[in-house]
Amino acid sequence: MNKADLVSIIANGASISKAQAAKALDSALDAIVGALKKGDKVTLVNFGTFSVATRAARTGRNPRTNEPIEISAKMVPKFKPGKVFLDSVK
């Protein structure tokens, strides 16, 4: 499923136009990304929790030369699915 498919399903389920569904989906995604940028967690009950974790700096290897390289620390998004979501996918 891609974004256009999801927009169609939202539009049909909510009896709204595809343009309105696309705006609603974009707004929801922007709100989630904005909260994560601020360092907040986003919890959608029965679906899951979006959060941000810090990945520590580490030493890696260049696959071509096998020389060590430094990989800097960075923030990465995480998702932990909720129990209802997990159980429904089984």
Secondary structure by P-SEA (a helix, b strand, c coil): ccaaaaaaaaaaaacccaaaaaaaaaaaaaaaaaaaaabbbbbcccccccbbbbbcbbbbbcccccbbbbbbbbbbbbbbbcaaaaaaac
